[in-house]
Amino acid sequence: EVTPIDQFSGGQLLQSEPDASSFPSGGMRTTFEARGYTIWDTSSSMFVQEGPNGTSILYIPSVYISYNGDALDEKTVLLRSNEVLSRAASDLLNLLEPESHVSHVYTTLGTEQEFFLVDRTMYALRPDLKITGRTLVGQLPPRHQQLEDHYFGRIPSRVMRVISELELECLKLGIPIKTRHNEVAPGQFELAPIFEESSVAVDHNLLTMDVLHKVAHRHNLRVLYHEKPFKGVNGSGKHCNWAMATDRGENLLDPTVRPETNYRFILFLLAVLRALQEHAALLRVAISSSSNEHRLGAQEAPPAIISAFLGDQLHEVLNAIEENRPLKNFSVPQFQSIKVGGTVLDVKVAALPNIARDLTDRNRTSPFAFTGNKFEFRAVGSKQSPSFPVTVLNCAVTAAIGEIAAELRAQKGSKPRLSEEDKLAVIRKYIALTKSVRFEGDNYSEEWTREAERRGLPNIRTAPEAFTYLIKDKHMDMLVKDTGIFTASELRSRYHIINERYAKDVLIEAETLLTIIGQQILPAAFEYRKSLAESAAALKVVGVEAGPEVDTLNEMTPMVATLQARYKALAKMVSSAIAHHSDDSNEHARVACDTLVPAIASVREAADALEIIVADKYWPLPKYTELLLTI
């Protein structure tokens, strides 16, 4: 007979009361007001995982709200945004097709999770990795990613064991992992699941990250989710593949065989473009952090200018509709419309069959690219929850759908239903309106930066600058008044939290770097100088030329002096930043960005120069060679 040692009711599963006093509130409450509530999100299944000592742990996906009902988490606002988008999209669908009787539209999400794996022993010897998640000093090894041979290379056996075990663990939890492969940088990899309803997909992404951490630990590896753990090689992102689908399983972003006559698809496509055009700055806010700043625009991730890539075919469809002309021919001459399924590609090898080719290539430089039947939001950082970026996207699209629906109703007037001409009139208007946010070229180019400025697109270069857009009237009205996803207090609390988090993250990096330089690298340099000096003196005593030792000393001495001077300058800036008092949280973030970030980079430059010259046995930290090339 089994006797339970405790029991709980169904009500305790539904609601609980953890202490919220230490949870970031952004000024919504004082510290002594501690009560908070968790409520089970019934759209996301509970699950059981094995615990220590043969136990099992029940996990309940929950929202987290304050005593006054304010959302303290990111799940609550995501669920709200899904609901308002569903209402707006269903309304538009029933306006376009009254016989469709659509009652629910949901957003789908597939997250491509990138990460690094390093040996746990090496990781333990790097205080910068342990404290900040990235290396604050370090020179690239002679071979890294320049041969472009890692992506299609063999997955290391040790890593394959980790990923295979992860896939089995995820299968137990109902997480549909589908893809695994090497990424561009050595030691970098990617996992991708099959798409799911967006709130479930977010839960599963965060759970996958947690499971991978545990599995890697069992194999004496450490997973790094920082967006740029290693300077000079590719960083990591979390590409969010987003779409909308009806309760009948129809993808609203599926162009079908004839997109030029699929007005439903085109209107929803234009709603997304309108959302980007009106609220690109909000999407920039949603992906901004001190860590993702190291990755954005660094030739492996999209730049800070938010634009949309549609591909030549959809670009041509919109232009042809706007100009009221026939489509250009992208296929064999007898085809009169663009078939999104593609054309035939002859491989010119007798033993191989012809293969189907997509009519549109991919644009990896675009922050927001249409990829067949969904949009890929590539700028999201690898360690962040996709919840807030998807929430912001949902809100912006909801507002745009409402705007387009109002235009259609005005065009319809007193008629019983919309005519094809009514739809085309609104479509042509929004094609012209949203043209500025469409870009088919290289987003890294200087020409695009100048062109984006001519188009009036925001080029927000730093996270603190981006944060200010969260509380600008235009965006705040959309989030609070138009869609009702946030209350004004919830939005302002998030504004304070993200600014405060940015400033603290940068300050932690600066103080960690000071510790490493002062306690490890400078002492190592002094010790090596001493060794050289003693060696030169000993050689002189026995009458042997000590020129090489003296030359190395002469080369090294100004480098040590430079590092020490920059170290002292950074120490003064850190003291100043800590002493700085202001009620404006964004000012703290700007100070960190404008003073500490460049000072950290300057100290690193001097330290990395020394790494080249100091003998390996004196260098106190595992180098990039050990970190990147030993798994």
C-alpha positions in Angstrom: 0.0 0.0 0.0 1.3 3.5 -1.0 0.7 6.2 1.5 0.9 9.8 0.3 3.1 12.1 2.3 1.1 15.2 1.1 -1.9 16.0 -0.9 -3.3 18.9 -2.8 -6.5 19.9 -4.4 -7.3 20.8 -8.0 -7.6 24.4 -7.0 -3.9 24.4 -5.9 -3.0 23.3 -9.4 -4.9 26.1 -10.9 -3.7 28.9 -8.7 -0.8 29.5 -6.3 0.8 32.4 -4.5 4.6 32.7 -4.8 6.4 35.7 -3.2 6.7 38.5 -5.8 8.7 40.9 -3.7 12.0 40.1 -5.4 10.6 40.0 -8.9 11.4 43.0 -11.2 8.4 45.3 -11.1 9.6 48.4 -12.8 8.1 50.6 -10.1 4.6 49.0 -10.2 4.8 48.2 -6.5 7.0 48.7 -3.5 9.3 46.0 -2.2 7.2 45.3 0.9 4.1 44.5 -1.3 5.0 40.9 -1.8 1.8 39.1 -2.9 1.7 37.6 -6.5 -0.4 34.9 -8.1 0.5 32.2 -10.6 -2.4 30.8 -12.7 -2.2 27.7 -14.9 -2.2 28.5 -18.6 -4.6 25.7 -19.6 -3.6 26.0 -23.2 -0.2 24.6 -22.3 0.0 21.1 -20.8 1.4 20.3 -17.4 4.4 17.9 -17.6 6.4 15.7 -15.3 10.2 15.5 -15.2 12.6 13.3 -13.3 14.0 14.9 -10.2 16.9 14.1 -7.9 17.0 10.9 -5.8 14.4 9.1 -7.8 11.7 11.8 -7.4 9.5 13.3 -10.1 8.5 16.9 -10.4 5.2 18.3 -11.8 5.6 21.5 -13.8 2.6 23.7 -14.4 3.0 26.4 -17.2 1.6 29.5 -15.6 1.1 33.2 -15.9 2.3 35.5 -13.2 0.4 38.5 -12.0 0.6 41.0 -9.2 -1.9 41.5 -6.4 -3.6 44.2 -8.5 -3.8 42.0 -11.6 -0.8 43.5 -13.5 1.1 41.2 -15.7 4.6 40.5 -14.2 5.5 38.0 -16.9 5.8 37.7 -20.6 3.2 34.9 -21.0 0.2 36.9 -20.0 0.7 39.6 -22.6 1.4 37.0 -25.3 -1.9 35.2 -24.5 -3.7 38.6 -24.6 -2.1 39.4 -28.0 -3.1 36.1 -29.4 -6.7 36.7 -28.4 -7.0 40.2 -29.9 -5.3 39.1 -33.1 -7.8 36.2 -33.3 -10.7 38.6 -33.1 -9.3 41.1 -35.6 -8.3 38.4 -38.1 -11.6 36.6 -37.8 -13.5 39.8 -38.3 -11.5 40.5 -41.5 -12.0 37.0 -42.8 -15.7 37.1 -42.2 -15.8 40.5 -43.9 -14.0 39.1 -47.0 -15.8 35.8 -47.0 -19.1 36.0 -45.1 -19.7 32.3 -45.8 -16.5 31.2 -44.1 -17.7 31.6 -40.5 -14.2 31.6 -39.1 -14.4 31.9 -35.3 -10.7 31.7 -34.3 -7.4 32.5 -35.8 -4.2 31.5 -34.0 -0.6 32.4 -34.6 2.0 29.7 -35.2 5.7 29.8 -34.3 8.7 27.7 -35.1 11.9 28.7 -33.3 15.4 27.9 -34.7 17.6 27.8 -31.6 21.3 28.5 -32.1 23.9 27.8 -29.4 27.6 27.0 -28.6 28.9 24.0 -26.7 32.2 24.2 -24.8 34.1 21.8 -22.6 32.9 22.3 -19.0 36.4 22.1 -17.6 37.5 24.9 -19.9 34.3 26.9 -19.1 35.0 26.6 -15.3 38.4 28.4 -15.9 36.8 31.4 -17.6 35.2 33.8 -15.1 34.0 36.0 -17.9 31.9 33.1 -19.4 30.6 32.1 -16.0 29.6 35.6 -14.9 28.6 37.4 -18.2 28.0 34.5 -20.7 30.6 35.8 -23.1 34.4 36.1 -23.3 35.6 39.5 -22.5 39.1 38.8 -23.7 40.5 36.4 -26.3 42.2 36.2 -29.6 40.9 34.1 -32.5 42.9 30.9 -33.3 44.6 30.7 -36.7 41.8 28.5 -37.9 38.2 29.3 -36.9 35.4 29.8 -39.5 37.3 31.3 -42.4 37.4 28.0 -44.3 33.6 27.9 -44.3 33.8 24.1 -43.6 32.0 23.8 -40.3 28.3 24.2 -41.4 28.3 21.1 -43.7 30.9 19.2 -41.7 30.3 16.2 -39.4 28.7 16.9 -36.1 31.3 15.9 -33.5 30.6 12.5 -31.8 30.4 14.1 -28.4 27.9 16.7 -29.5 25.9 14.1 -31.4 25.5 12.1 -28.2 24.2 15.3 -26.4 21.7 16.2 -29.2 20.5 12.6 -29.6 19.8 12.4 -25.8 18.1 15.8 -25.9 15.8 14.7 -28.7 14.7 11.7 -26.7 14.1 13.9 -23.6 12.1 16.4 -25.7 10.1 13.5 -27.2 9.0 12.6 -23.7 7.8 16.1 -23.1 5.9 16.4 -26.4 8.4 18.8 -28.0 8.6 18.1 -31.8 12.4 18.6 -32.5 12.9 18.1 -36.2 16.2 19.5 -37.3 19.8 19.5 -35.9 22.9 20.7 -37.6 26.2 22.5 -37.3 26.2 26.2 -37.5 28.8 28.5 -39.1 31.3 28.9 -36.2 33.2 26.1 -34.7 31.5 24.8 -31.6 28.2 26.3 -32.8 25.0 24.3 -33.5 21.3 24.6 -34.1 18.1 22.9 -33.2 14.7 23.5 -34.8 11.2 22.1 -33.9 8.1 21.7 -36.0 5.9 24.8 -35.7 3.2 25.0 -33.0 0.7 27.4 -31.7 2.8 30.4 -30.6 2.3 30.3 -26.8 3.0 26.5 -26.7 6.0 27.0 -29.0 7.4 29.6 -26.6 7.0 27.3 -23.7 8.6 24.5 -25.6 11.5 26.6 -26.7 12.3 27.7 -23.1 11.9 24.1 -22.0 14.3 22.9 -24.7 16.9 25.3 -23.6 16.6 24.1 -20.0 16.8 20.4 -21.1 19.8 21.0 -23.3 21.6 22.7 -20.4 21.0 19.6 -18.2 21.9 17.1 -20.9 25.1 18.9 -21.8 26.1 19.0 -18.2 25.8 15.2 -18.0 28.3 15.0 -20.9 30.7 17.4 -19.3 29.8 20.2 -21.7 28.4 23.7 -21.2 25.8 25.2 -23.5 26.2 29.0 -24.2 23.1 30.9 -25.2 24.7 34.3 -25.3 24.3 36.0 -28.6 28.0 36.7 -29.0 30.1 34.6 -26.7 33.2 34.7 -28.9 34.5 37.8 -30.7 35.3 37.4 -34.4 33.1 34.4 -35.2 29.3 34.2 -35.8 26.9 34.9 -33.0 23.7 33.0 -32.2 20.1 34.0 -32.8 16.7 32.5 -32.4 14.9 32.8 -35.8 11.2 33.0 -35.2 9.1 31.6 -38.1 5.7 33.2 -37.6 2.4 32.8 -39.4 -1.4 32.9 -38.9 -3.9 30.0 -39.3 -7.6 29.6 -39.0 -9.5 27.1 -36.8 -9.8 25.0 -40.0 -6.1 24.7 -40.4 -5.7 27.2 -43.3 -2.5 29.2 -43.3 -3.4 32.8 -44.0 0.1 33.4 -45.3 0.0 30.6 -47.9 0.2 32.3 -51.3 -1.4 29.3 -53.0 -0.8 28.6 -56.8 -2.1 32.0 -57.9 -1.2 34.7 -55.3 -2.2 37.5 -57.7 -5.9 36.5 -57.4 -5.8 35.3 -53.7 -6.9 38.6 -52.3 -7.3 37.2 -48.8 -3.6 36.2 -48.7 -2.5 39.6 -50.2 -4.5 41.6 -47.6 -3.0 39.6 -44.7 0.4 40.0 -46.2 -0.2 43.8 -46.5 -1.3 43.8 -42.9 2.0 42.4 -41.8 3.9 44.9 -44.0 1.8 47.8 -42.6 2.6 46.6 -39.1 6.3 46.7 -39.9 6.0 50.1 -41.5 4.2 51.7 -38.6 5.9 49.9 -35.7 9.3 48.8 -36.9 10.8 50.7 -33.9 8.8 48.5 -31.5 10.1 45.4 -33.1 13.6 46.9 -32.6 12.8 47.4 -28.9 11.6 43.7 -28.6 15.0 42.4 -29.8 17.2 44.9 -28.0 19.6 43.9 -25.2 23.2 44.4 -24.2 24.1 41.0 -25.5 22.2 41.1 -28.8 23.8 44.4 -29.7 27.1 42.5 -30.2 25.4 40.4 -32.9 23.1 42.7 -34.8 24.5 43.9 -38.1 27.8 42.0 -37.6 27.6 40.4 -41.0 26.0 37.3 -39.6 22.8 38.8 -38.3 20.3 41.4 -39.6 21.1 45.0 -39.1 19.1 47.4 -37.0 16.9 48.7 -39.8 13.7 46.7 -39.9 12.6 45.9 -43.5 10.7 43.0 -45.2 12.0 40.7 -47.9 9.3 39.1 -50.1 11.3 37.7 -53.0 11.2 38.5 -56.6 7.9 36.8 -57.3 5.7 38.3 -54.6 7.5 41.6 -55.2 6.3 41.3 -58.8 2.8 40.3 -57.8 2.3 43.4 -55.7 3.9 45.7 -58.3 1.7 44.3 -61.1 -1.5 44.7 -59.0 -0.5 48.2 -58.1 0.2 49.2 -61.7 -2.7 47.2 -63.1 -0.6 45.3 -65.6 0.0 41.6 -66.4 2.6 39.7 -64.4 6.1 39.2 -65.7 6.9 35.6 -66.6 9.1 33.7 -64.1 8.5 30.2 -65.4 8.2 28.5 -68.8 6.5 30.8 -71.4 3.0 29.1 -71.3 2.5 29.8 -67.6 0.4 33.0 -67.2 0.6 33.2 -63.5 3.3 32.7 -60.9 3.2 29.2 -59.4 4.8 29.6 -56.0 5.5 25.8 -56.0 8.5 26.6 -58.2 10.0 25.5 -61.4 12.1 22.5 -62.5 15.9 22.5 -62.1 18.0 20.2 -64.3 21.0 19.0 -62.4 22.6 17.9 -65.7 23.7 14.5 -64.2 22.2 11.5 -66.0 21.8 9.5 -62.8 20.0 12.2 -61.0 16.4 13.3 -61.5 15.3 16.9 -62.1 14.4 18.6 -58.9 11.8 21.3 -58.0 13.2 24.7 -57.4 11.6 27.5 -55.4 10.8 30.6 -57.4 12.3 32.7 -54.7 15.8 32.5 -53.2 16.3 33.3 -49.5 17.7 36.6 -48.2 19.7 35.9 -45.0 20.5 39.6 -44.5 16.8 40.5 -44.1 15.6 40.9 -40.5 12.0 40.0 -41.6 11.9 37.7 -44.6 8.9 35.9 -46.2 9.9 32.3 -46.6 7.2 30.5 -48.6 4.2 30.6 -46.2 5.5 32.4 -43.1 7.7 35.3 -42.0 11.1 34.6 -40.5 12.0 37.2 -37.8 15.7 36.7 -37.8 16.8 39.4 -35.4 15.6 37.8 -32.2 18.5 37.0 -29.8 19.4 33.4 -28.9 19.1 33.6 -25.1 15.9 35.7 -25.0 12.4 34.4 -24.7 10.6 34.8 -28.0 7.5 35.8 -26.1 7.9 39.6 -26.1 9.0 39.8 -29.8 6.0 37.7 -30.8 3.7 39.7 -28.6 4.8 43.0 -30.2 4.4 41.5 -33.6 0.9 40.3 -32.8 -0.1 43.7 -31.5 1.3 45.6 -34.6 -0.4 43.2 -37.0 -3.7 43.4 -35.1 -3.7 47.1 -35.4 -2.9 46.9 -39.1 -5.7 44.3 -39.7 -8.1 46.6 -37.9 -7.0 49.5 -40.1 -7.5 47.5 -43.3 -10.8 46.2 -42.2 -12.0 49.8 -41.6 -10.9 50.7 -45.1 -12.7 47.8 -46.6 -15.9 48.7 -44.7 -15.7 52.2 -46.0 -15.2 50.9 -49.5 -18.1 48.5 -49.2 -20.6 51.2 -48.0 -24.1 49.9 -48.0 -23.5 47.0 -50.4 -24.4 43.6 -49.0 -20.8 42.3 -49.5 -17.4 43.5 -50.9 -16.9 43.4 -54.6 -13.6 42.4 -56.2 -13.1 46.1 -57.2 -13.6 47.1 -53.5 -10.9 44.6 -52.4 -8.5 45.7 -55.2 -9.0 49.4 -54.3 -7.9 48.8 -50.7 -5.1 46.4 -51.9 -3.7 49.0 -54.3 -3.8 51.6 -51.6 -1.8 49.5 -49.1 0.6 48.3 -51.7 1.6 51.9 -52.3 1.6 52.7 -48.6 3.8 49.9 -47.6 6.3 50.0 -50.4 8.9 51.8 -48.3 9.3 48.8 -45.9 10.0 46.3 -48.7 13.6 45.7 -49.7 14.9 42.8 -51.8 18.7 43.6 -51.7 21.6 43.3 -49.3 20.7 44.7 -45.9 24.4 45.0 -44.9 25.3 47.4 -47.7 25.9 51.1 -47.1 23.6 51.8 -50.0 20.7 50.3 -48.1 21.5 52.5 -45.1 21.3 55.6 -47.2 18.2 54.3 -49.1 16.4 53.5 -45.8 17.1 57.0 -44.6 15.6 58.4 -47.8 12.5 56.2 -47.2 12.1 57.4 -43.7 12.8 54.1 -42.0 14.2 54.2 -38.5 17.9 53.2 -38.1 18.1 52.7 -34.4 21.8 51.9 -33.6 21.8 51.2 -29.9 19.5 49.5 -27.4 19.1 52.5 -25.1 17.9 54.6 -28.1 15.5 51.8 -29.0 14.0 51.6 -25.5 12.7 55.1 -25.7 10.3 54.1 -28.5 8.4 51.8 -26.2 6.8 54.8 -24.4 6.4 57.1 -27.4 2.8 58.2 -27.9 2.3 56.4 -31.3 3.4 53.0 -30.0 2.0 53.4 -26.5 -1.4 54.2 -28.0 -1.3 51.1 -30.1 -0.3 48.8 -27.3 -2.5 50.3 -24.6 -5.6 52.0 -26.3 -6.0 50.4 -29.7 -5.3 46.7 -28.8 -5.5 46.8 -25.0 -2.6 44.3 -24.6 -0.9 46.3 -22.0 -2.0 48.8 -19.4 0.0 52.0 -19.2 1.6 50.9 -15.9 2.6 47.5 -17.3 4.2 49.2 -20.3 6.1 51.8 -18.2 7.3 49.1 -15.8 8.8 47.2 -18.8 10.4 50.3 -20.0 12.2 50.8 -16.6 13.1 47.1 -16.3 14.7 46.8 -19.8 16.7 50.0 -19.2 17.8 48.9 -15.8 18.7 45.4 -17.0 20.8 46.9 -19.8 22.8 49.2 -17.4 23.3 46.4 -14.9 24.5 43.9 -17.6 27.1 46.3 -18.9 28.2 47.3 -15.4 28.6 43.6 -14.5 30.7 43.1 -17.7 32.9 46.1 -16.8 33.5 44.9 -13.2 34.2 41.3 -14.4 36.7 42.6 -16.9 38.4 44.7 -14.2 38.8 41.6 -12.0 40.2 39.5 -14.8 42.7 42.2 -15.9 43.8 43.2 -12.4 44.0 39.8 -10.8 45.0 37.6 -13.8 46.2 39.2 -17.0 48.4 42.0 -15.6 50.0 39.7 -13.0 50.7 37.2 -15.8 52.2 39.9 -18.0 54.4 41.1 -15.0 55.5 37.5 -14.4 56.5 37.0 -18.0 58.4 40.3 -18.1 60.2 39.3 -14.9 61.1 36.0 -16.5 62.4 37.7 -19.6 64.4 40.2 -17.6 65.9 37.5 -15.4 66.8 35.4 -18.5 68.4 38.4 -20.2 70.4 39.2 -17.1 71.6 35.6 -16.7 72.6 35.5 -20.3 74.6 38.7 -19.9 76.5 37.2 -17.0 77.7 34.3 -19.1 78.5 36.6 -22.0 75.7 35.4 -24.3 73.8 37.9 -26.5 70.3 38.6 -24.9 69.0 40.6 -27.9 65.8 38.5 -28.5 64.8 38.7 -24.8 65.5 42.4 -24.7 63.6 43.0 -27.9 60.6 41.1 -26.6 60.8 43.1 -23.3 60.9 46.4 -25.3 58.0 45.4 -27.4 55.9 44.2 -24.5 56.5 47.0 -22.0 54.5 49.7 -23.8 51.7 47.2 -24.4 51.5 46.5 -20.6 51.5 50.2 -19.9 48.7 50.7 -22.4 46.6 48.0 -20.8 47.2 49.3 -17.3 46.2 52.8 -18.3 43.0 51.6 -19.9 42.3 49.4 -16.9 42.6 52.4 -14.6 40.4 54.5 -16.9 37.7 51.8 -16.9 37.9 51.6 -13.1 37.2 55.3 -12.8 34.3 55.0 -15.3 32.8 52.1 -13.3 33.1 54.1 -10.0 31.4 57.1 -11.7 28.6 54.9 -13.1 27.9 53.4 -9.7 27.9 56.8 -8.1 25.6 58.3 -10.8 22.1 58.9 -9.5 19.1 59.7 -11.7 15.4 58.9 -11.7 15.7 58.4 -15.5 16.4 54.8 -16.0 17.2 55.4 -19.7 19.9 57.8 -18.7 21.6 55.0 -16.8 21.4 52.8 -19.9 22.8 55.6 -22.1 25.7 56.2 -19.8 26.6 52.5 -19.8 26.3 52.4 -23.6 28.2 55.6 -24.3 31.0 55.3 -21.8 31.4 51.7 -20.4 30.8 49.8 -23.7 33.6 51.5 -25.7 35.9 51.4 -22.6 35.4 47.7 -22.3 36.2 47.2 -25.9 39.3 49.4 -25.5 40.6 47.4 -22.6 39.9 44.2 -24.5 41.9 45.4 -27.5 45.0 46.0 -25.3 44.6 42.6 -23.5 44.2 40.7 -26.7 47.4 42.3 -28.1 49.2 41.0 -25.0 47.8 37.4 -25.5 49.8 37.2 -28.7 53.1 38.0 -27.1 52.9 36.4 -23.6 54.2 32.8 -23.4 51.3 30.3 -23.2 52.4 28.8 -19.9 52.0 32.3 -18.3 48.6 33.1 -19.8 46.0 32.5 -17.0 42.9 31.7 -19.1 41.9 29.0 -21.6 42.3 30.4 -25.1 39.8 30.3 -28.0 41.7 27.3 -29.4 40.8 25.3 -26.3 37.3 26.6 -26.1 36.3 26.3 -29.7 38.3 23.4 -31.0 38.3 20.8 -28.2 34.9 19.1 -28.5 
